[in-house]
Amino acid sequence: MLGVVIGSACIVLVVTVALTGKKYVANQIEAVGSNIVYASLEHSASSQSVTLSDEISLSDMEAIRNGVPQVLQVAGTNDVQMSVVAEGKAWPVAMVGVTQGFQEIRRLLIPEGRYFDDSDFSSVSKVCVISEHLAQTAFPEGNPIGQTIHAGELAFTVIGVFAERVGTFGQSEIRTDSVLVPFPLVSYYLGNASLVTLYAQADNADDVPLVTVQVAQILKNRHRPEAEYDVENLSSILQTSRRISLAMTIVLLLIALLALIISGVGIMNIMLVSVTERTREIGIRKAIGAKRDEILCQFLLEAILISGAGALAGIAIAILIPFAIEAATQIFRVPANLNISISWISVALAFIVSCGMGIVFGYLPARTAAQLQPVDSLRFE
């Protein structure tokens, strides 16, 4: 029964962990930016020489906004590596020019101050929003809001501090030390109004593949045929994580089934020993009229009760563990942000498989008991 307890608990827990992990990974990817499609001009060695007309422009962004009905929001960025000076010290940073809609698409958090408003873009205000790490480094003892930082010949007033919902670890335009400024300022500073990265947010997750194709088509139609654009979305990452999760789930389920098979062999051995020890009892039952099928059903029922009781105990343990984890995270205030999901299909599967193991491995001992001859059984000592 202990083997059945372990095996059935493993089945439920494996599926629970798989579902929880899948939701966690999906939430992490969505936190980077919901339903994002992003495009950039390819500068690979295989691509043809790039001209200024090949660069993604603000007009391309507007064409996508107006030409793709499934697009909810668009934004663009252009970034440059430079040094900023604050309180007499210099730090290398990524200065990122962002268009309107960038915060909404990237889902940036603003723990201090505010984000850019419409007037900041229209009046080309010399304001900036800095990353949390830069705020702590450049202004360790004071409030960064209202302070001034210098980048080249430009001076910016800090109006807010931002943080990514989920760190992209330098795999996007945002670095550990980053300064966000309105796009017109970077355009003026660089003398170039092109976009390095264009973002399009689909209305819902189902539209992401269609939006990806349409964005690629619009960019291709508006530029030279020789220009190559890299248009991607986060769905491929999500699909990869799901495939990995599925593979790990199958492996762990096979291990759980192996534990159940081993426990089933244990049940069979115990029942065979029980048949030997109860040979005289079986002989007495047959002598007073018990039929072969009744003896068979008796021992099968015993095997099912053993495996069924073990399955119920294992399922109960497997259900209690997630609830205990959730309670512990709340009591100790651990910021796990885990939404643990218990699949009731896995609960039913664990019970059915465990009982099935009892029937399969209990049949041989039951058949052995049913075939015993009453005379030989009564003589057994």
Backbone torsions as a table, in degrees:
resi	resn	phi	psi	omega
1	MET	NA	-35.4	178.4
2	LEU	-61.5	-40.3	177.0
3	GLY	-62.3	-40.3	177.9
4	VAL	-66.0	-39.9	177.1
5	VAL	-56.6	-48.6	-179.0
6	ILE	-65.1	-45.3	-177.3
7	GLY	-64.9	-46.4	-179.1
8	SER	-67.7	-38.2	176.9
9	ALA	-63.6	-38.5	179.5
10	CYS	-63.1	-41.0	-179.7
11	ILE	-60.0	-48.8	-178.4
12	VAL	-65.6	-43.2	-177.5
13	LEU	-68.1	-37.6	179.5
14	VAL	-62.5	-46.5	179.3
15	VAL	-65.5	-38.7	178.6
16	THR	-62.6	-45.7	178.8
17	VAL	-63.4	-41.0	-179.5
18	ALA	-63.4	-45.9	-179.9
19	LEU	-65.8	-41.6	179.4
20	THR	-64.7	-43.6	179.0
21	GLY	-63.5	-39.9	179.0
22	LYS	-62.8	-44.3	179.3
23	LYS	-66.3	-38.2	-178.8
24	TYR	-64.9	-45.3	-180.0
25	VAL	-64.1	-42.0	179.0
26	ALA	-62.0	-41.8	179.1
27	ASN	-65.5	-37.4	179.0
28	GLN	-66.2	-41.2	179.5
29	ILE	-67.5	-41.7	179.4
30	GLU	-66.8	-29.0	179.7
31	ALA	-68.9	-27.2	175.1
32	VAL	-63.2	-35.9	178.5
33	GLY	170.7	127.9	-173.8
34	SER	-77.6	124.3	174.0
35	ASN	53.9	46.6	-173.9
36	ILE	-86.7	138.0	164.9
37	VAL	-119.1	129.4	-178.2
38	TYR	-128.1	144.3	-175.2
39	ALA	-133.9	147.3	176.5
40	SER	-152.7	157.6	178.3
41	LEU	-77.9	131.4	-179.7
42	GLU	-77.6	135.0	176.5
43	HIS	-122.2	32.1	-177.7
44	SER	-73.9	165.9	-179.0
45	ALA	-66.0	-28.0	-178.7
46	SER	-78.1	-21.3	-178.6
47	SER	-75.4	158.4	-179.9
48	GLN	-73.8	170.7	178.6
49	SER	-59.8	136.1	-175.3
50	VAL	-93.1	133.9	176.1
51	THR	-110.0	168.3	-178.7
52	LEU	-62.5	-32.5	-179.8
53	SER	-69.7	-16.9	179.1
54	ASP	-79.1	-19.1	-177.2
55	GLU	-63.6	145.7	176.6
56	ILE	-71.4	132.1	-174.1
57	SER	-116.4	171.3	176.2
58	LEU	-63.7	-32.1	178.2
59	SER	-67.9	-32.9	174.1
60	ASP	-62.8	-42.4	179.8
61	MET	-61.4	-42.9	179.4
62	GLU	-68.8	-35.1	177.8
63	ALA	-63.3	-38.2	177.7
64	ILE	-70.3	-40.5	178.6
65	ARG	-59.6	-42.7	-175.7
66	ASN	-88.3	-22.5	-173.1
67	GLY	-98.4	-10.6	-179.5
68	VAL	-119.0	104.3	-176.2
69	PRO	-61.0	-27.6	-176.4
70	GLN	-80.2	-4.2	-178.7
71	VAL	-84.3	125.6	-179.2
72	LEU	-89.3	-36.9	-176.7
73	GLN	-154.2	148.9	175.0
74	VAL	-130.8	154.7	177.5
75	ALA	-158.9	165.1	179.1
76	GLY	-146.4	159.9	179.8
77	THR	-138.8	156.3	169.9
78	ASN	-145.2	125.6	-174.2
79	ASP	-123.2	155.2	179.4
80	VAL	-143.1	138.9	177.1
81	GLN	-84.2	129.1	-179.8
82	MET	-158.4	-179.8	178.5
83	SER	-111.7	140.9	174.9
84	VAL	-115.9	151.2	-179.1
85	VAL	-118.0	127.9	177.4
86	ALA	-142.7	129.3	-179.6
87	GLU	53.8	39.1	174.5
88	GLY	80.8	5.0	-180.0
89	LYS	-122.2	151.7	-177.8
90	ALA	-111.9	142.7	177.1
91	TRP	-135.2	135.6	173.0
92	PRO	-73.5	129.1	-177.1
93	VAL	-138.1	167.3	169.6
94	ALA	-101.4	113.2	176.2
95	MET	-90.9	117.0	-172.8
96	VAL	-113.1	117.9	173.0
97	GLY	-85.4	126.4	-175.5
98	VAL	-122.8	144.8	175.1
99	THR	-90.5	173.6	177.0
100	GLN	-63.2	145.0	-179.1
101	GLY	95.3	-8.6	-176.7
102	PHE	-65.8	-43.5	-178.7
103	GLN	-62.9	-40.8	-178.4
104	GLU	-64.5	-42.5	-178.5
105	ILE	-69.9	-45.9	-177.4
106	ARG	-85.1	-6.1	175.6
107	ARG	55.6	49.8	-179.8
108	LEU	-74.9	144.7	175.8
109	LEU	-94.7	143.8	177.8
110	ILE	-121.2	86.3	-178.0
111	PRO	-70.6	-25.0	179.3
112	GLU	-135.7	143.5	177.0
113	GLY	72.0	-143.3	-177.2
114	ARG	-142.3	169.2	175.1
115	TYR	-95.7	175.4	179.9
116	PHE	-65.2	142.9	171.8
117	ASP	-109.1	-178.6	-175.6
118	ASP	-60.4	-36.8	-177.9
119	SER	-67.7	-29.9	178.7
120	ASP	-64.6	-34.8	178.6
121	PHE	-79.2	-41.5	-175.1
122	SER	-73.8	-33.9	-177.9
123	SER	-95.2	1.9	-178.3
124	VAL	51.7	52.0	179.8
125	SER	-68.0	142.0	177.9
126	LYS	-86.8	70.6	179.4
127	VAL	-123.6	160.0	-179.2
128	CYS	-147.8	159.6	172.9
129	VAL	-122.3	126.3	-173.3
130	ILE	-110.2	157.7	179.4
131	SER	-71.4	158.5	-178.0
132	GLU	-60.1	-42.0	-178.2
133	HIS	-64.0	-42.3	178.7
134	LEU	-65.2	-38.3	178.4
135	ALA	-62.5	-42.2	179.8
136	GLN	-70.3	-32.8	-178.6
137	THR	-78.5	-46.4	-174.6
138	ALA	-80.2	-29.8	-178.6
139	PHE	-129.6	67.1	-173.2
140	PRO	-67.3	-24.8	-173.6
141	GLU	-114.3	-2.1	-175.8
142	GLY	-137.1	171.6	177.3
143	ASN	-77.1	123.1	-177.0
144	PRO	-71.6	-20.0	-176.9
145	ILE	-64.8	126.3	-178.9
146	GLY	90.7	-9.5	178.9
147	GLN	-77.3	165.3	-176.9
148	THR	-115.5	136.3	171.6
149	ILE	-124.6	150.2	-177.1
150	HIS	-113.0	132.7	175.7
151	ALA	-130.0	107.0	-173.9
152	GLY	63.8	-129.7	178.7
153	GLU	-92.3	3.8	-178.6
154	LEU	-100.2	144.2	175.4
155	ALA	-117.1	129.1	-177.3
156	PHE	-115.8	143.9	173.7
157	THR	-97.4	128.0	-179.7
158	VAL	-76.6	120.2	179.0
159	ILE	-110.1	-9.0	-179.1
160	GLY	-168.4	166.0	176.0
161	VAL	-122.4	134.0	-177.3
162	PHE	-120.4	161.9	175.3
163	ALA	-146.9	144.6	173.7
164	GLU	-76.3	142.9	175.9
165	ARG	-61.3	-39.0	175.3
166	VAL	-133.9	128.8	-178.2
167	GLY	-63.4	134.0	176.2
168	THR	-96.2	-0.1	172.8
169	PHE	52.5	43.5	176.6
170	GLY	76.5	7.6	180.0
171	GLN	-87.9	4.1	174.4
172	SER	-126.9	-168.8	178.5
173	GLU	-70.6	-16.3	-178.1
174	ILE	-88.6	126.6	177.2
175	ARG	-109.3	-179.8	178.8
176	THR	-59.2	-44.7	175.9
177	ASP	-109.8	102.7	-177.4
178	SER	-131.8	148.6	175.9
179	VAL	-124.5	118.1	176.0
180	LEU	-92.2	133.0	177.4
181	VAL	-134.8	157.3	175.2
182	PRO	-57.1	140.7	-175.6
183	PHE	-55.8	-39.2	179.7
184	PRO	-57.3	-30.4	179.3
185	LEU	-67.9	-45.4	178.1
186	VAL	-65.8	-38.3	177.6
187	SER	-60.3	-41.8	178.6
188	TYR	-68.4	-41.9	-177.3
189	TYR	-66.0	-42.3	-177.9
190	LEU	-86.8	-16.8	-174.5
191	GLY	68.1	28.5	-175.7
192	ASN	-146.2	123.6	-177.0
193	ALA	-98.3	17.7	-178.5
194	SER	-82.9	161.7	178.9
195	LEU	-106.4	132.6	175.0
196	VAL	-78.4	-42.2	179.4
197	THR	-129.6	133.0	176.1
198	LEU	-113.0	130.7	179.6
199	TYR	-111.9	138.8	172.2
200	ALA	-130.7	129.7	-178.9
201	GLN	-103.0	119.0	179.0
202	ALA	-74.0	153.1	-178.3
203	ASP	-63.0	-37.8	175.6
204	ASN	-149.9	169.0	-173.4
205	ALA	-62.5	-32.3	-178.5
206	ASP	-67.2	-23.5	-177.9
207	ASP	-87.7	-6.5	-175.0
208	VAL	-58.5	-47.4	179.2
209	PRO	-60.2	-41.4	-179.7
210	LEU	-65.6	-43.5	178.8
211	VAL	-63.1	-38.1	178.7
212	THR	-59.2	-46.3	179.8
213	VAL	-65.2	-43.2	-176.7
214	GLN	-68.8	-38.0	177.0
215	VAL	-62.8	-44.9	178.8
216	ALA	-61.2	-40.1	-178.8
217	GLN	-67.5	-41.4	179.4
218	ILE	-64.4	-43.4	179.1
219	LEU	-63.7	-39.4	179.7
220	LYS	-66.1	-40.6	-178.0
221	ASN	-70.9	-27.0	-174.3
222	ARG	-93.5	-2.3	-177.4
223	HIS	-133.6	177.2	-178.9
224	ARG	-60.5	146.2	178.2
225	PRO	-60.7	-27.0	-178.0
226	GLU	-74.5	-20.1	-177.8
227	ALA	-72.3	137.6	-179.6
228	GLU	-116.4	134.5	-177.8
229	TYR	-122.9	137.1	178.9
230	ASP	-95.5	105.8	-178.9
231	VAL	-114.4	116.9	-175.1
232	GLU	-136.0	172.4	173.4
233	ASN	-143.4	174.6	-177.3
234	LEU	-86.2	-1.1	-178.3
235	SER	-63.9	-36.2	-179.5
236	SER	-62.9	-39.3	177.6
237	ILE	-64.8	-42.3	-179.9
238	LEU	-64.3	-41.8	179.0
239	GLN	-64.5	-38.7	177.8
240	THR	-63.3	-43.6	179.4
241	SER	-63.7	-36.1	179.1
242	ARG	-67.9	-39.5	178.2
243	ARG	-64.7	-41.4	178.2
244	ILE	-63.9	-43.0	178.9
245	SER	-61.9	-42.2	179.4
246	LEU	-63.8	-43.6	179.9
247	ALA	-62.0	-44.4	179.2
248	MET	-65.8	-37.1	178.8
249	THR	-63.5	-43.4	179.9
250	ILE	-63.0	-43.1	179.3
251	VAL	-61.2	-46.6	-178.6
252	LEU	-68.3	-34.8	176.5
253	LEU	-65.9	-37.2	176.5
254	LEU	-63.5	-38.0	176.6
255	ILE	-64.8	-41.9	178.4
256	ALA	-63.4	-41.7	178.0
257	LEU	-65.0	-35.2	176.6
258	LEU	-63.1	-40.4	176.9
259	ALA	-62.8	-38.6	178.2
260	LEU	-67.6	-38.4	178.5
261	ILE	-63.9	-43.4	178.4
262	ILE	-61.6	-42.1	178.4
263	SER	-65.8	-35.2	177.3
264	GLY	-63.7	-40.0	175.8
265	VAL	-62.4	-38.2	177.5
266	GLY	-63.7	-41.8	177.3
267	ILE	-61.5	-43.3	-179.5
268	MET	-61.2	-44.8	-179.6
269	ASN	-63.8	-43.9	179.6
270	ILE	-63.2	-40.8	-179.9
271	MET	-67.6	-35.7	176.5
272	LEU	-64.1	-41.7	176.0
273	VAL	-63.3	-39.7	179.9
274	SER	-63.5	-40.6	178.1
275	VAL	-61.4	-42.0	179.2
276	THR	-64.2	-43.5	-177.8
277	GLU	-70.1	-25.8	-176.0
278	ARG	-108.2	24.5	-179.1
279	THR	-59.3	-43.3	-178.8
280	ARG	-65.7	-39.8	177.4
281	GLU	-60.5	-41.7	179.0
282	ILE	-64.7	-39.4	178.6
283	GLY	-63.3	-42.0	179.0
284	ILE	-63.8	-43.7	179.9
285	ARG	-61.9	-42.0	179.8
286	LYS	-68.5	-35.7	-178.5
287	ALA	-65.6	-29.6	-179.0
288	ILE	-98.4	12.4	168.7
289	GLY	115.0	3.3	178.8
290	ALA	-67.6	132.9	-179.3
291	LYS	-85.0	164.5	-179.0
292	ARG	-60.5	-42.8	-179.6
293	ASP	-63.9	-33.6	179.6
294	GLU	-68.6	-39.5	176.4
295	ILE	-65.4	-42.5	178.9
296	LEU	-60.3	-46.1	-179.4
297	CYS	-66.0	-34.6	179.5
298	GLN	-60.6	-49.4	-176.9
299	PHE	-74.1	-33.3	174.7
300	LEU	-64.1	-40.6	179.4
301	LEU	-63.3	-38.8	177.9
302	GLU	-63.4	-42.4	178.8
303	ALA	-64.8	-40.1	178.9
304	ILE	-66.3	-39.3	179.5
305	LEU	-64.1	-40.2	179.1
306	ILE	-64.0	-49.8	-178.0
307	SER	-70.0	-37.6	179.4
308	GLY	-65.5	-42.9	178.1
309	ALA	-64.4	-40.1	176.8
310	GLY	-63.9	-39.7	179.4
311	ALA	-64.1	-44.7	179.3
312	LEU	-62.1	-41.7	179.0
313	ALA	-65.6	-43.2	179.1
314	GLY	-64.2	-41.3	179.0
315	ILE	-64.4	-41.6	178.8
316	ALA	-61.0	-42.3	178.0
317	ILE	-64.2	-44.0	-178.0
318	ALA	-64.2	-33.6	178.2
319	ILE	-75.2	-37.1	-178.1
320	LEU	-69.1	-33.3	-176.8
321	ILE	-60.4	-49.8	178.1
322	PRO	-60.5	-40.6	178.1
323	PHE	-63.1	-37.2	178.5
324	ALA	-66.5	-39.0	178.7
325	ILE	-64.8	-45.0	179.3
326	GLU	-62.7	-41.1	178.6
327	ALA	-64.4	-39.7	-179.5
328	ALA	-66.0	-40.3	179.0
329	THR	-64.7	-32.7	178.2
330	GLN	-75.7	-40.1	-179.1
331	ILE	-65.7	-46.8	-177.2
332	PHE	-91.5	2.9	176.3
333	ARG	54.7	48.3	177.2
334	VAL	-84.4	122.9	-178.3
335	PRO	-77.8	64.7	-175.8
336	ALA	-79.6	-31.7	-178.2
337	ASN	54.9	40.2	-179.8
338	LEU	-102.7	131.8	174.4
339	ASN	-108.0	94.8	-174.1
340	ILE	-79.5	123.3	-178.2
341	SER	-113.0	128.2	176.6
342	ILE	-101.0	123.4	179.1
343	SER	-85.8	115.8	179.1
344	TRP	-72.8	-18.1	172.9
345	ILE	-66.3	-40.0	178.3
346	SER	-66.5	-33.2	176.7
347	VAL	-63.2	-48.4	178.7
348	ALA	-63.7	-40.5	179.5
349	LEU	-62.4	-43.5	-179.8
350	ALA	-61.5	-42.2	-178.9
351	PHE	-67.7	-45.3	-178.0
352	ILE	-65.5	-43.9	-179.5
353	VAL	-64.7	-41.1	-179.6
354	SER	-64.5	-46.2	177.3
355	CYS	-64.4	-36.7	176.7
356	GLY	-62.1	-39.9	176.5
357	MET	-61.5	-38.5	178.6
358	GLY	-62.5	-40.6	179.8
359	ILE	-68.1	-46.5	-176.8
360	VAL	-62.9	-48.8	-175.4
361	PHE	-86.4	-10.6	175.5
362	GLY	-91.3	-10.4	-175.8
363	TYR	-68.5	-42.9	-178.2
364	LEU	-61.1	-49.8	176.2
365	PRO	-61.2	-38.7	-179.7
366	ALA	-65.1	-40.8	179.5
367	ARG	-66.4	-40.6	177.7
368	THR	-60.3	-44.0	-180.0
369	ALA	-65.4	-40.6	-176.9
370	ALA	-67.7	-25.8	-176.4
371	GLN	-90.7	-2.4	178.8
372	LEU	-65.1	140.7	177.5
373	GLN	-84.9	134.5	-176.6
374	PRO	-56.1	-42.7	-177.5
375	VAL	-63.2	-46.4	180.0
376	ASP	-65.9	-35.7	-179.5
377	SER	-67.0	-40.2	-178.5
378	LEU	-70.5	-25.5	178.7
379	ARG	-82.0	-13.0	-174.7
380	PHE	-69.4	134.3	176.0
381	GLU	-116.5	NA	NA
